[in-house]
Amino acid sequence: MRFHPCFAVFLVILLMTSCAGTKFVPEGDYLVHKVDVENTQKGTYVNVSALKPLVRQQPNTRWFSRFKIPLHVYSLSGRDSSLWFNRFMRSIGEPPVVYDSALTAYSSALLAEELRNSGYLNAKVDYQTAVNRKKISTLYKLSPGEAYYLREVKYVIHDSLIARLLDVDNPNSLGIRSGMRFNVKLLNDERQRITTLLLNNGFYHFNKEYISFVADSIRGTNFIDLTLVLHKYRLRNGDEQNHPQYFINSVSFSSGDADSVLHLRPSVLHNNTFLTRGEHYSYHSLQRTYQRFARLQSVKYTHISFREQPQSNLLDCQVQISSYKNSSISFQPEGTNTAGDFGAAASLTYQNSNVFRGSEVFSIELRGAFEAITGLEGYHNNNFEEYSVETKLLFPRFIAPFLSKGFVRRVNATSEMALLYDLQNRPEYHRRVLSWAWRYRWNDASHHDQYQVDLLQLNYVFMPWISDRFRSDYLEDTSNRNAILRYNYEDLFIMKWGFGFTYNNGNYAVKTNIETAGNLLQFASGIFRFSKNGLGQNKLFNIAYAQYVKGDVEYTKNIAFDNNNTLVLHAAVGVAYPYGNSTILPFEKRYFSGGANSVRGWSVRSLGPGKFVGRDGNIDFINQTGDIKLDVNLEFRSHLFWKLDGALFVDAGNIWTIRAYEDQPGGQFRFDEFLTQLAVGYGLGIRFNFDYFILRFDMGMKAVNPAYETAREQFPLVHPDLSRDFTFHFAVGLPF
């Protein structure tokens, strides 16, 4: 009988939880074991889960909402605080939460206040405790009483100009109307909405203290008459007058640097400033100006101040800008390990963050890599060398014709041009890659959506030399004529464009992308009669070009149970179809499965397509790719203690090919079979969350294996084998 890894995890948790959690609870005190909030009034709905965080004493942190591991880690320490082991265990653990009757009474008062603010003006909250040895459980019992509703709502505005402005803006009000339940939070939100509206319409000195509410309950009923009062502006001497509405008189710029020189062109300064002479003051325009200058990589900080003109409603605006040094050089060494072959790489980067005095970023990177390759018999040079040069030019705005000025000022946009030349020399072959791209990225500052357009991207892959051994073994061997492998070691030209869209509001995210290549060239081939190769493919500059379409959709949903526990649902679907001038997708456009961001029971590029079983480790990285991909993931994330987070996950997915390829038996997608070919994995993850980056360690196990040869291999969940089914992943960042 094999030892199941889940049993080991359960055994460790059992040993940890067997420790005395009350070890450091003083005599006569109690450990807070459980806290519950209960609505005792039937027929009245109260969101108990939203009220529970108001309780000021919560039990110790539970891993995965179940095990109090941090408390038990703390309990493993001894009482002698001078010993380093005891101090260490206490620093990573969590001390016991000792019951405090005063905090319990305070929590009861907070719950009652929140109920009253939600319209239950006669609400009462009682609590009861239950003691079991040195542990105590507290139950808060809510008695909301009868809800109160608004009978009449009036606005009393002692300023005619503001009254007219609010009357025009009435459709945007938060719905404070007759018949709704009394709610203090909604009243405060309306108060803040009006304040923001006035600040954005020139009322420079306005604040929410000028707005008050008067609520009168109607005796013998559960109705309230509500009056919103907007008071007049108070002068320093105590007199009152209408609120002054201010306008921008002038906008000037100055440098905050020691040389007192503005390093940005005047047009750039004005295009990023939304405070305009002659228009009224706007807090929203002020914040947009700060945001736009913060996007410029050459700007260190921005300070905006206003000076009132005497005896007038005019403001002089002063924008002070401090800049970084334009040029920088960085050097980055790195170590590499590819399947046990060790090597080293280094890159040297020069960057100018203000090349045309418009915060345009120009960079050029030189990179070199060397790797000692072992185990390749029959090849003269057992080393891998790579040299590349990449240059980029990034504009912090749209560089495109026919765009309206309003659209360009409303969105945050970048335009990027990139050029790369990469030289690779391997014992098996030499490869040269030349690519050029022009792309746009933008988002509307007031929305959650982002867009990307790859207007044009050219990729030229040239194979100047292939060793005779590699060619005879894999490309021309009559017993091993792998079409996919052969296609990816030929000269290739790709001309593509693409469009991407991302929406993320914090609760869920949608990401889509579509790209297509070769259509314009295929159209031109019919006009200019391009020459053809032996396979009937049209050629440009004596090279066959790729033609395909590829689309991806990804969805992620976060369900937060509390501040420490979140359930994440994720699904991703991708389909790529070669057509016209291509029967096979280029290798870099093909899908693969397995790895740290896919089905984590498999290592990267080791799953699929379909039920295909890889047998040749030298070329399976080619054979285990496909045209269709499906990933479905379920992950429960829990904060453990210190910087440590944990995760439990279940993954399912696979890849398939659209066409039936001889070298990938069982890999073609079929509607009546694909569900039975879904691989399933499960596992445990440990993450070190350092805020600015996350180190992730995921341990995955196979559960259902579609590429099996025996019945035991099909369901590893029932017949686990660590040497066969366990996979360890190290990555930076979350998987989705």
Order of alpha helices (4+ residues) and beta strands (2+ residues): alpha-beta-alpha-alpha-alpha-alpha-beta-beta-beta-alpha-alpha-beta-beta-beta-beta-beta-alpha-alpha-beta-beta-beta-beta-beta-beta-alpha-beta-beta-beta-alpha-beta-beta-alpha-beta-beta-beta-beta-alpha-beta-beta-beta-beta-alpha-alpha-beta
